[in-house]
């Protein structure tokens, strides 16, 4: 509608324009309410703490060394770097020129030191000899069981020898070095076992402290040596090599019982067969081993001094 000339009509706002103003006010209001987050540093701090914890865990695991595993690793690395080349022909670069005649190359093997090998071999041999002595001891005990039951023979063994101890009453008459008839079967049974072995055999004679003075035996030295020699001669007849035998007379100086009583003197009158292990042979022993063998073969006498009494050995 057109207004007449000289007259003005009031101006009205359009609805669309008023609605646009309201939307702008609403945006300004929301923008004013939003504020910046001040705690975002916690994310970086947590990451730093996590990495620091992982670092200390790794450092601790490195510092804790398992000694056994470290030793195995060290030995493995040492063998890997010290072992000789596994190939005779190294890698060639360029043209390979071979000789007409090839010379064989021997790679040395890494073995144990000679001292260790000798010690291990000695221990192994000693164990075998000890087992052999135990078997022989069982055979003799089974074969001579009637005499053992009568307390006429005693069989003992050690790591270096086997000892068969026989009372003189079983082998000899009083003040005599001639074998009795009952002694021959006993020595024959022992000879059947000993002649199959290469071991050295010592035959030792002992007496009590009663002095003897005859034309044949001026003292107990001659009597003990004569009795051991008689046993050696009989063992030779049973087929034992004489080079393996030795006759030894100890006289009255190594008693195993008290000479003051008859029972003790009877125990002291004895003949002992000592079967030595191969490692205990005299030419293989050093000084300390010889002393051990000598002192162990003779038992210590009981306490108390004995006085010699007149008369011959019964």
ZADO-1210 file (C-alpha; in nm, 4 decimals, padded with zeros to 6 digits):
<atoms>
<atom x="00.0000" y="00.0000" z="00.0000" code="UNK" pos="1"/>
<atom x="00.1394" y="00.3322" z="-00.1000" code="UNK" pos="2"/>
<atom x="00.1179" y="00.6100" z="00.1601" code="UNK" pos="3"/>
<atom x="-00.0170" y="00.9393" z="00.0570" code="UNK" pos="4"/>
<atom x="00.2281" y="01.2136" z="-00.0120" code="UNK" pos="5"/>
<atom x="00.3608" y="01.3742" z="00.3117" code="UNK" pos="6"/>
<atom x="00.2576" y="01.0859" z="00.5412" code="UNK" pos="7"/>
<atom x="00.4869" y="00.8166" z="00.6902" code="UNK" pos="8"/>
<atom x="00.3994" y="00.4738" z="00.8031" code="UNK" pos="9"/>
<atom x="00.5835" y="00.2909" z="01.0828" code="UNK" pos="10"/>
<atom x="00.8508" y="00.0380" z="00.9739" code="UNK" pos="11"/>
<atom x="00.8096" y="-00.3244" z="01.0939" code="UNK" pos="12"/>
<atom x="01.0945" y="-00.5754" z="01.1299" code="UNK" pos="13"/>
<atom x="01.0644" y="-00.8877" z="00.9354" code="UNK" pos="14"/>
<atom x="01.0402" y="-01.2120" z="01.1366" code="UNK" pos="15"/>
<atom x="01.3319" y="-01.3699" z="00.9520" code="UNK" pos="16"/>
<atom x="01.5656" y="-01.0913" z="01.0560" code="UNK" pos="17"/>
<atom x="01.4613" y="-01.1108" z="01.4218" code="UNK" pos="18"/>
<atom x="01.5163" y="-01.4902" z="01.4291" code="UNK" pos="19"/>
<atom x="01.8726" y="-01.4555" z="01.2986" code="UNK" pos="20"/>
<atom x="01.9582" y="-01.2220" z="01.5845" code="UNK" pos="21"/>
<atom x="01.8441" y="-01.4762" z="01.8443" code="UNK" pos="22"/>
<atom x="02.0654" y="-01.7511" z="01.6951" code="UNK" pos="23"/>
<atom x="02.3712" y="-01.5212" z="01.7114" code="UNK" pos="24"/>
<atom x="02.3028" y="-01.4417" z="02.0786" code="UNK" pos="25"/>
<atom x="02.2708" y="-01.8114" z="02.1601" code="UNK" pos="26"/>
<atom x="02.6108" y="-01.8898" z="02.0003" code="UNK" pos="27"/>
<atom x="02.7818" y="-01.6118" z="02.1919" code="UNK" pos="28"/>
<atom x="02.6336" y="-01.7444" z="02.5158" code="UNK" pos="29"/>
<atom x="02.7589" y="-02.1052" z="02.4583" code="UNK" pos="30"/>
<atom x="03.1021" y="-01.9797" z="02.3572" code="UNK" pos="31"/>
<atom x="03.1272" y="-01.7856" z="02.6793" code="UNK" pos="32"/>
<atom x="03.0399" y="-02.0928" z="02.8903" code="UNK" pos="33"/>
<atom x="03.3254" y="-02.3170" z="02.7439" code="UNK" pos="34"/>
<atom x="03.6643" y="-02.3016" z="02.9339" code="UNK" pos="35"/>
<atom x="04.0123" y="-02.4516" z="02.8721" code="UNK" pos="36"/>
<atom x="04.1096" y="-02.7868" z="03.0490" code="UNK" pos="37"/>
<atom x="04.4049" y="-02.7142" z="03.2844" code="UNK" pos="38"/>
<atom x="04.4890" y="-03.0847" z="03.3742" code="UNK" pos="39"/>
<atom x="04.6146" y="-03.2130" z="03.0393" code="UNK" pos="40"/>
<atom x="04.9718" y="-03.2261" z="03.1854" code="UNK" pos="41"/>
<atom x="04.8706" y="-03.5392" z="03.3783" code="UNK" pos="42"/>
<atom x="04.8707" y="-03.7418" z="03.0553" code="UNK" pos="43"/>
<atom x="05.2321" y="-03.6540" z="02.9794" code="UNK" pos="44"/>
<atom x="05.3315" y="-03.7086" z="03.3429" code="UNK" pos="45"/>
<atom x="05.1749" y="-04.0572" z="03.3467" code="UNK" pos="46"/>
<atom x="05.3611" y="-04.1504" z="03.0260" code="UNK" pos="47"/>
<atom x="05.6884" y="-04.0300" z="03.1777" code="UNK" pos="48"/>
<atom x="05.6368" y="-04.2317" z="03.4992" code="UNK" pos="49"/>
<atom x="05.5533" y="-04.5454" z="03.2978" code="UNK" pos="50"/>
<atom x="05.8701" y="-04.5139" z="03.0886" code="UNK" pos="51"/>
<atom x="06.0794" y="-04.4476" z="03.3992" code="UNK" pos="52"/>
<atom x="05.9389" y="-04.7597" z="03.5699" code="UNK" pos="53"/>
<atom x="06.0155" y="-04.9702" z="03.2628" code="UNK" pos="54"/>
<atom x="06.3701" y="-04.8322" z="03.2578" code="UNK" pos="55"/>
<atom x="06.4369" y="-04.9321" z="03.6190" code="UNK" pos="56"/>
<atom x="06.2905" y="-05.2794" z="03.5620" code="UNK" pos="57"/>
<atom x="06.5289" y="-05.3347" z="03.2726" code="UNK" pos="58"/>
<atom x="06.8242" y="-05.2064" z="03.4765" code="UNK" pos="59"/>
<atom x="06.7378" y="-05.4394" z="03.7660" code="UNK" pos="60"/>
<atom x="06.7072" y="-05.7426" z="03.5401" code="UNK" pos="61"/>
<atom x="07.0486" y="-05.6680" z="03.3936" code="UNK" pos="62"/>
<atom x="07.2129" y="-05.6213" z="03.7345" code="UNK" pos="63"/>
<atom x="07.0776" y="-05.9574" z="03.8736" code="UNK" pos="64"/>
<atom x="07.3233" y="-06.2137" z="03.7275" code="UNK" pos="65"/>
<atom x="07.2640" y="-06.5874" z="03.7589" code="UNK" pos="66"/>
<atom x="07.6120" y="-06.7198" z="03.8331" code="UNK" pos="67"/>
<atom x="07.5551" y="-07.0651" z="03.6866" code="UNK" pos="68"/>
<atom x="07.3992" y="-06.9317" z="03.3667" code="UNK" pos="69"/>
<atom x="07.6744" y="-06.6712" z="03.3378" code="UNK" pos="70"/>
<atom x="07.9402" y="-06.9411" z="03.3741" code="UNK" pos="71"/>
<atom x="07.7740" y="-07.1580" z="03.1086" code="UNK" pos="72"/>
<atom x="07.7515" y="-06.8589" z="02.8762" code="UNK" pos="73"/>
<atom x="08.1161" y="-06.7696" z="02.9412" code="UNK" pos="74"/>
<atom x="08.2371" y="-07.1233" z="02.8739" code="UNK" pos="75"/>
<atom x="08.0264" y="-07.1456" z="02.5592" code="UNK" pos="76"/>
<atom x="08.1660" y="-06.8210" z="02.4231" code="UNK" pos="77"/>
<atom x="08.5201" y="-06.9264" z="02.5138" code="UNK" pos="78"/>
<atom x="08.4813" y="-07.2563" z="02.3284" code="UNK" pos="79"/>
<atom x="08.3225" y="-07.0846" z="02.0307" code="UNK" pos="80"/>
<atom x="08.6085" y="-06.8388" z="01.9894" code="UNK" pos="81"/>
<atom x="08.8974" y="-07.0642" z="02.0848" code="UNK" pos="82"/>
<atom x="08.7942" y="-07.3742" z="01.8854" code="UNK" pos="83"/>
<atom x="08.9973" y="-07.4253" z="01.5669" code="UNK" pos="84"/>
<atom x="08.8492" y="-07.3784" z="01.2245" code="UNK" pos="85"/>
<atom x="08.5999" y="-07.6487" z="01.1312" code="UNK" pos="86"/>
<atom x="08.6856" y="-07.6308" z="00.7622" code="UNK" pos="87"/>
<atom x="09.0148" y="-07.6893" z="00.5928" code="UNK" pos="88"/>
<atom x="08.9311" y="-07.4701" z="00.2926" code="UNK" pos="89"/>
<atom x="08.8455" y="-07.1088" z="00.3834" code="UNK" pos="90"/>
<atom x="08.6170" y="-06.9060" z="00.1578" code="UNK" pos="91"/>
<atom x="08.8126" y="-06.7837" z="-00.1453" code="UNK" pos="92"/>
<atom x="08.7548" y="-06.4522" z="-00.3163" code="UNK" pos="93"/>
<atom x="08.8306" y="-06.4532" z="-00.6834" code="UNK" pos="94"/>
<atom x="08.9906" y="-06.7369" z="-00.8754" code="UNK" pos="95"/>
<atom x="09.0823" y="-07.0450" z="-00.6703" code="UNK" pos="96"/>
<atom x="09.4266" y="-07.1902" z="-00.7396" code="UNK" pos="97"/>
<atom x="09.4775" y="-07.5449" z="-00.6089" code="UNK" pos="98"/>
<atom x="09.8058" y="-07.7242" z="-00.5748" code="UNK" pos="99"/>
<atom x="09.8772" y="-08.0456" z="-00.7508" code="UNK" pos="100"/>
<atom x="09.9582" y="-08.2311" z="-00.4300" code="UNK" pos="101"/>
<atom x="09.7389" y="-08.1747" z="-00.1297" code="UNK" pos="102"/>
<atom x="09.8922" y="-08.2102" z="00.2144" code="UNK" pos="103"/>
<atom x="09.6580" y="-08.3515" z="00.4800" code="UNK" pos="104"/>
<atom x="09.6090" y="-08.1260" z="00.7794" code="UNK" pos="105"/>
<atom x="09.5452" y="-08.2750" z="01.1216" code="UNK" pos="106"/>
<atom x="09.3236" y="-08.0694" z="01.3481" code="UNK" pos="107"/>
<atom x="09.4246" y="-08.1154" z="01.7117" code="UNK" pos="108"/>
<atom x="09.1395" y="-08.2288" z="01.9340" code="UNK" pos="109"/>
<atom x="09.0795" y="-08.0541" z="02.2606" code="UNK" pos="110"/>
<atom x="09.1255" y="-08.3174" z="02.5289" code="UNK" pos="111"/>
<atom x="09.1448" y="-08.2999" z="02.9055" code="UNK" pos="112"/>
<atom x="09.4857" y="-08.2246" z="03.0592" code="UNK" pos="113"/>
<atom x="09.7078" y="-08.5326" z="03.1025" code="UNK" pos="114"/>
<atom x="09.6986" y="-08.4962" z="03.4812" code="UNK" pos="115"/>
<atom x="09.3181" y="-08.5252" z="03.4914" code="UNK" pos="116"/>
<atom x="09.3221" y="-08.8262" z="03.2584" code="UNK" pos="117"/>
<atom x="09.5791" y="-09.0015" z="03.4762" code="UNK" pos="118"/>
<atom x="09.3842" y="-08.9354" z="03.7953" code="UNK" pos="119"/>
<atom x="09.0574" y="-09.0583" z="03.6432" code="UNK" pos="120"/>
<atom x="09.2286" y="-09.3687" z="03.5085" code="UNK" pos="121"/>
<atom x="09.3880" y="-09.4379" z="03.8468" code="UNK" pos="122"/>
<atom x="09.0533" y="-09.4037" z="04.0271" code="UNK" pos="123"/>
<atom x="08.8848" y="-09.6320" z="03.7752" code="UNK" pos="124"/>
<atom x="09.1584" y="-09.8963" z="03.8091" code="UNK" pos="125"/>
<atom x="09.1429" y="-09.8803" z="04.1890" code="UNK" pos="126"/>
<atom x="08.7655" y="-09.9301" z="04.1870" code="UNK" pos="127"/>
<atom x="08.8023" y="-10.2343" z="03.9625" code="UNK" pos="128"/>
<atom x="09.0714" y="-10.3809" z="04.1874" code="UNK" pos="129"/>
<atom x="08.8594" y="-10.3255" z="04.4981" code="UNK" pos="130"/>
<atom x="08.5691" y="-10.5052" z="04.3351" code="UNK" pos="131"/>
<atom x="08.8000" y="-10.7918" z="04.2372" code="UNK" pos="132"/>
<atom x="08.9302" y="-10.8218" z="04.5950" code="UNK" pos="133"/>
<atom x="08.5744" y="-10.8390" z="04.7272" code="UNK" pos="134"/>
<atom x="08.4899" y="-11.1215" z="04.4896" code="UNK" pos="135"/>
<atom x="08.8048" y="-11.3153" z="04.5841" code="UNK" pos="136"/>
<atom x="08.7278" y="-11.2647" z="04.9540" code="UNK" pos="137"/>
<atom x="08.3818" y="-11.4131" z="04.9067" code="UNK" pos="138"/>
<atom x="08.5247" y="-11.7138" z="04.7206" code="UNK" pos="139"/>
<atom x="08.7822" y="-11.7856" z="04.9913" code="UNK" pos="140"/>
<atom x="08.5286" y="-11.7488" z="05.2714" code="UNK" pos="141"/>
<atom x="08.2957" y="-11.9917" z="05.0962" code="UNK" pos="142"/>
<atom x="08.5749" y="-12.2429" z="05.0250" code="UNK" pos="143"/>
<atom x="08.7297" y="-12.2294" z="05.3743" code="UNK" pos="144"/>
<atom x="08.4074" y="-12.1890" z="05.5718" code="UNK" pos="145"/>
<atom x="08.4698" y="-12.5017" z="05.7911" code="UNK" pos="146"/>
<atom x="08.8030" y="-12.3586" z="05.9098" code="UNK" pos="147"/>
<atom x="08.6517" y="-12.0125" z="05.9561" code="UNK" pos="148"/>
<atom x="08.3759" y="-12.1589" z="06.1713" code="UNK" pos="149"/>
<atom x="08.6428" y="-12.3235" z="06.3918" code="UNK" pos="150"/>
<atom x="08.8208" y="-11.9877" z="06.4293" code="UNK" pos="151"/>
<atom x="09.1331" y="-12.1251" z="06.2605" code="UNK" pos="152"/>
<atom x="09.1224" y="-11.8885" z="05.9607" code="UNK" pos="153"/>
<atom x="09.0135" y="-11.5262" z="05.9323" code="UNK" pos="154"/>
<atom x="08.9592" y="-11.3467" z="05.5996" code="UNK" pos="155"/>
<atom x="08.9590" y="-10.9679" z="05.5863" code="UNK" pos="156"/>
<atom x="08.9939" y="-10.7201" z="05.3015" code="UNK" pos="157"/>
<atom x="09.0793" y="-10.3549" z="05.2528" code="UNK" pos="158"/>
<atom x="09.0934" y="-10.1210" z="04.9547" code="UNK" pos="159"/>
<atom x="09.4571" y="-10.2212" z="04.8918" code="UNK" pos="160"/>
<atom x="09.4807" y="-10.5871" z="04.9914" code="UNK" pos="161"/>
<atom x="09.3109" y="-10.9130" z="05.0905" code="UNK" pos="162"/>
<atom x="09.4373" y="-11.0848" z="05.4045" code="UNK" pos="163"/>
<atom x="09.4020" y="-11.4548" z="05.4926" code="UNK" pos="164"/>
<atom x="09.5176" y="-11.5094" z="05.8511" code="UNK" pos="165"/>
<atom x="09.5823" y="-11.8711" z="05.9601" code="UNK" pos="166"/>
<atom x="09.6773" y="-11.9900" z="06.3074" code="UNK" pos="167"/>
<atom x="10.0072" y="-12.1724" z="06.3359" code="UNK" pos="168"/>
<atom x="09.8387" y="-12.4694" z="06.5058" code="UNK" pos="169"/>
<atom x="09.6657" y="-12.5409" z="06.1746" code="UNK" pos="170"/>
<atom x="09.9902" y="-12.5377" z="05.9748" code="UNK" pos="171"/>
<atom x="10.2814" y="-12.6376" z="06.1996" code="UNK" pos="172"/>
<atom x="10.3743" y="-12.8400" z="06.5012" code="UNK" pos="173"/>
<atom x="10.5253" y="-12.6685" z="06.8040" code="UNK" pos="174"/>
<atom x="10.8678" y="-12.5088" z="06.7388" code="UNK" pos="175"/>
<atom x="10.8683" y="-12.6435" z="06.3825" code="UNK" pos="176"/>
<atom x="10.8641" y="-12.4892" z="06.0353" code="UNK" pos="177"/>
<atom x="10.7592" y="-12.8088" z="05.8570" code="UNK" pos="178"/>
<atom x="10.4056" y="-12.8022" z="05.7225" code="UNK" pos="179"/>
<atom x="10.1635" y="-13.0406" z="05.8896" code="UNK" pos="180"/>
<atom x="09.9559" y="-13.2796" z="05.6814" code="UNK" pos="181"/>
<atom x="09.6368" y="-13.0849" z="05.7587" code="UNK" pos="182"/>
<atom x="09.7877" y="-12.7683" z="05.6073" code="UNK" pos="183"/>
<atom x="09.8316" y="-12.9043" z="05.2548" code="UNK" pos="184"/>
<atom x="09.4578" y="-12.9156" z="05.1616" code="UNK" pos="185"/>
<atom x="09.4084" y="-12.5628" z="05.2955" code="UNK" pos="186"/>
<atom x="09.6975" y="-12.4182" z="05.0947" code="UNK" pos="187"/>
<atom x="09.5879" y="-12.6147" z="04.7896" code="UNK" pos="188"/>
<atom x="09.2426" y="-12.4535" z="04.7991" code="UNK" pos="189"/>
<atom x="09.3965" y="-12.1091" z="04.8392" code="UNK" pos="190"/>
<atom x="09.6411" y="-12.1782" z="04.5557" code="UNK" pos="191"/>
<atom x="09.3540" y="-12.2671" z="04.3198" code="UNK" pos="192"/>
<atom x="09.2249" y="-11.9124" z="04.3538" code="UNK" pos="193"/>
<atom x="09.5522" y="-11.7189" z="04.3794" code="UNK" pos="194"/>
<atom x="09.7281" y="-11.8782" z="04.0814" code="UNK" pos="195"/>
<atom x="09.4668" y="-11.7314" z="03.8434" code="UNK" pos="196"/>
<atom x="09.5523" y="-11.3771" z="03.9539" code="UNK" pos="197"/>
<atom x="09.8494" y="-11.1534" z="03.8650" code="UNK" pos="198"/>
<atom x="09.8645" y="-10.9892" z="04.2105" code="UNK" pos="199"/>
<atom x="10.1676" y="-10.9936" z="04.4396" code="UNK" pos="200"/>
<atom x="10.1398" y="-11.2192" z="04.7465" code="UNK" pos="201"/>
<atom x="10.3211" y="-11.1589" z="05.0740" code="UNK" pos="202"/>
<atom x="10.3472" y="-11.4506" z="05.3175" code="UNK" pos="203"/>
<atom x="10.4120" y="-11.3159" z="05.6673" code="UNK" pos="204"/>
<atom x="10.5167" y="-11.5242" z="05.9679" code="UNK" pos="205"/>
<atom x="10.4602" y="-11.4215" z="06.3323" code="UNK" pos="206"/>
<atom x="10.5410" y="-11.5788" z="06.6702" code="UNK" pos="207"/>
<atom x="10.4666" y="-11.5040" z="07.0342" code="UNK" pos="208"/>
<atom x="10.7232" y="-11.3534" z="07.2690" code="UNK" pos="209"/>
<atom x="10.8413" y="-11.6813" z="07.4209" code="UNK" pos="210"/>
<atom x="11.2094" y="-11.7202" z="07.3249" code="UNK" pos="211"/>
<atom x="11.3357" y="-12.0176" z="07.1305" code="UNK" pos="212"/>
<atom x="11.6981" y="-12.1284" z="07.0990" code="UNK" pos="213"/>
<atom x="11.7650" y="-12.4391" z="06.8955" code="UNK" pos="214"/>
<atom x="12.0230" y="-12.5396" z="06.6388" code="UNK" pos="215"/>
<atom x="11.7707" y="-12.4904" z="06.3586" code="UNK" pos="216"/>
<atom x="11.6035" y="-12.1755" z="06.4968" code="UNK" pos="217"/>
<atom x="11.8320" y="-11.9618" z="06.7151" code="UNK" pos="218"/>
<atom x="11.5513" y="-11.7057" z="06.7653" code="UNK" pos="219"/>
<atom x="11.1942" y="-11.6258" z="06.6722" code="UNK" pos="220"/>
<atom x="11.3244" y="-11.4417" z="06.3662" code="UNK" pos="221"/>
<atom x="11.4401" y="-11.7651" z="06.2055" code="UNK" pos="222"/>
<atom x="11.1255" y="-11.9481" z="06.3136" code="UNK" pos="223"/>
<atom x="10.8860" y="-11.6903" z="06.1666" code="UNK" pos="224"/>
<atom x="11.0870" y="-11.6601" z="05.8436" code="UNK" pos="225"/>
<atom x="11.1172" y="-12.0380" z="05.8114" code="UNK" pos="226"/>
<atom x="10.7416" y="-12.0865" z="05.8471" code="UNK" pos="227"/>
<atom x="10.6629" y="-11.8197" z="05.5879" code="UNK" pos="228"/>
<atom x="10.9195" y="-11.9766" z="05.3527" code="UNK" pos="229"/>
<atom x="10.7571" y="-12.3188" z="05.3930" code="UNK" pos="230"/>
<atom x="10.4181" y="-12.1751" z="05.2948" code="UNK" pos="231"/>
<atom x="10.5756" y="-11.9993" z="04.9943" code="UNK" pos="232"/>
<atom x="10.7334" y="-12.3268" z="04.8781" code="UNK" pos="233"/>
<atom x="10.3982" y="-12.5027" z="04.8983" code="UNK" pos="234"/>
<atom x="10.2249" y="-12.2254" z="04.7023" code="UNK" pos="235"/>
<atom x="10.4892" y="-12.2580" z="04.4307" code="UNK" pos="236"/>
<atom x="10.4055" y="-12.6298" z="04.4136" code="UNK" pos="237"/>
<atom x="10.0414" y="-12.5315" z="04.3671" code="UNK" pos="238"/>
<atom x="10.1307" y="-12.3434" z="04.0477" code="UNK" pos="239"/>
<atom x="10.1769" y="-11.9849" z="04.1659" code="UNK" pos="240"/>
<atom x="10.4539" y="-11.7897" z="03.9914" code="UNK" pos="241"/>
<atom x="10.7509" y="-11.7518" z="04.2342" code="UNK" pos="242"/>
<atom x="10.8060" y="-11.3953" z="04.1141" code="UNK" pos="243"/>
<atom x="10.4751" y="-11.3001" z="04.2706" code="UNK" pos="244"/>
<atom x="10.5657" y="-11.4381" z="04.6146" code="UNK" pos="245"/>
<atom x="10.7592" y="-11.2962" z="04.9091" code="UNK" pos="246"/>
<atom x="10.8392" y="-11.4658" z="05.2438" code="UNK" pos="247"/>
<atom x="10.8544" y="-11.2259" z="05.5393" code="UNK" pos="248"/>
<atom x="10.9358" y="-11.3014" z="05.9025" code="UNK" pos="249"/>
<atom x="10.8237" y="-11.0534" z="06.1699" code="UNK" pos="250"/>
<atom x="10.9246" y="-11.2607" z="06.4713" code="UNK" pos="251"/>
<atom x="10.7573" y="-11.1659" z="06.7965" code="UNK" pos="252"/>
<atom x="10.7453" y="-10.7912" z="06.7373" code="UNK" pos="253"/>
<atom x="10.3950" y="-10.7426" z="06.5952" code="UNK" pos="254"/>
<atom x="10.1502" y="-10.9080" z="06.8350" code="UNK" pos="255"/>
<atom x="09.7738" y="-10.8735" z="06.7964" code="UNK" pos="256"/>
<atom x="09.6903" y="-10.9980" z="07.1475" code="UNK" pos="257"/>
<atom x="09.8364" y="-10.9975" z="07.4977" code="UNK" pos="258"/>
<atom x="10.1262" y="-11.2409" z="07.5343" code="UNK" pos="259"/>
<atom x="10.0686" y="-11.2703" z="07.9104" code="UNK" pos="260"/>
<atom x="09.7871" y="-11.5196" z="07.8622" code="UNK" pos="261"/>
<atom x="09.7801" y="-11.8445" z="07.6642" code="UNK" pos="262"/>
<atom x="09.4867" y="-11.7367" z="07.4458" code="UNK" pos="263"/>
<atom x="09.6757" y="-11.4221" z="07.3440" code="UNK" pos="264"/>
<atom x="09.9943" y="-11.6128" z="07.2619" code="UNK" pos="265"/>
<atom x="09.7936" y="-11.8534" z="07.0484" code="UNK" pos="266"/>
<atom x="09.6528" y="-11.5647" z="06.8439" code="UNK" pos="267"/>
<atom x="09.9984" y="-11.4154" z="06.7970" code="UNK" pos="268"/>
<atom x="10.1367" y="-11.7389" z="06.6486" code="UNK" pos="269"/>
<atom x="10.0056" y="-11.7058" z="06.2950" code="UNK" pos="270"/>
<atom x="10.0828" y="-11.6981" z="05.9217" code="UNK" pos="271"/>
<atom x="09.9202" y="-11.4279" z="05.7107" code="UNK" pos="272"/>
<atom x="09.8775" y="-11.4338" z="05.3309" code="UNK" pos="273"/>
<atom x="09.8414" y="-11.0806" z="05.1939" code="UNK" pos="274"/>
<atom x="09.7135" y="-11.0495" z="04.8369" code="UNK" pos="275"/>
<atom x="09.8048" y="-10.6978" z="04.7251" code="UNK" pos="276"/>
<atom x="09.6058" y="-10.4952" z="04.4754" code="UNK" pos="277"/>
<atom x="09.7940" y="-10.4131" z="04.1562" code="UNK" pos="278"/>
<atom x="09.8122" y="-10.0425" z="04.2482" code="UNK" pos="279"/>
<atom x="09.9591" y="-10.1366" z="04.5893" code="UNK" pos="280"/>
<atom x="10.2573" y="-10.3260" z="04.4495" code="UNK" pos="281"/>
<atom x="10.5807" y="-10.2127" z="04.6115" code="UNK" pos="282"/>
<atom x="10.7396" y="-10.0799" z="04.2926" code="UNK" pos="283"/>
<atom x="10.4313" y="-09.8647" z="04.2250" code="UNK" pos="284"/>
<atom x="10.3940" y="-09.7121" z="04.5719" code="UNK" pos="285"/>
<atom x="10.5357" y="-09.3802" z="04.6804" code="UNK" pos="286"/>
<atom x="10.6794" y="-09.3290" z="05.0283" code="UNK" pos="287"/>
<atom x="10.3550" y="-09.2236" z="05.1991" code="UNK" pos="288"/>
<atom x="10.1620" y="-09.5138" z="05.0468" code="UNK" pos="289"/>
<atom x="10.4318" y="-09.7584" z="05.1574" code="UNK" pos="290"/>
<atom x="10.4053" y="-09.6342" z="05.5154" code="UNK" pos="291"/>
<atom x="10.0296" y="-09.6643" z="05.5063" code="UNK" pos="292"/>
<atom x="10.0492" y="-10.0183" z="05.3726" code="UNK" pos="293"/>
<atom x="10.3061" y="-10.1216" z="05.6330" code="UNK" pos="294"/>
<atom x="10.1256" y="-09.9721" z="05.9310" code="UNK" pos="295"/>
<atom x="09.7835" y="-10.0978" z="05.8219" code="UNK" pos="296"/>
<atom x="09.9010" y="-10.4542" z="05.7632" code="UNK" pos="297"/>
<atom x="10.0143" y="-10.4880" z="06.1248" code="UNK" pos="298"/>
<atom x="09.7613" y="-10.4418" z="06.4028" code="UNK" pos="299"/>
<atom x="09.8500" y="-10.2403" z="06.7120" code="UNK" pos="300"/>
<atom x="09.9257" y="-10.4554" z="07.0191" code="UNK" pos="301"/>
<atom x="09.7116" y="-10.4118" z="07.3290" code="UNK" pos="302"/>
<atom x="09.8204" y="-10.1897" z="07.6129" code="UNK" pos="303"/>
<atom x="10.0636" y="-10.3274" z="07.8638" code="UNK" pos="304"/>
<atom x="10.4155" y="-10.4564" z="07.8473" code="UNK" pos="305"/>
<atom x="10.4748" y="-10.8316" z="07.8359" code="UNK" pos="306"/>
<atom x="10.7658" y="-11.0062" z="07.9988" code="UNK" pos="307"/>
<atom x="10.9454" y="-11.2896" z="07.8248" code="UNK" pos="308"/>
<atom x="10.9239" y="-11.6254" z="07.9967" code="UNK" pos="309"/>
<atom x="11.1557" y="-11.9178" z="07.9534" code="UNK" pos="310"/>
<atom x="11.0582" y="-12.2085" z="07.7349" code="UNK" pos="311"/>
<atom x="10.9932" y="-12.2789" z="07.3745" code="UNK" pos="312"/>
<atom x="10.6912" y="-12.1776" z="07.1711" code="UNK" pos="313"/>
<atom x="10.4110" y="-12.4303" z="07.2281" code="UNK" pos="314"/>
</atoms>
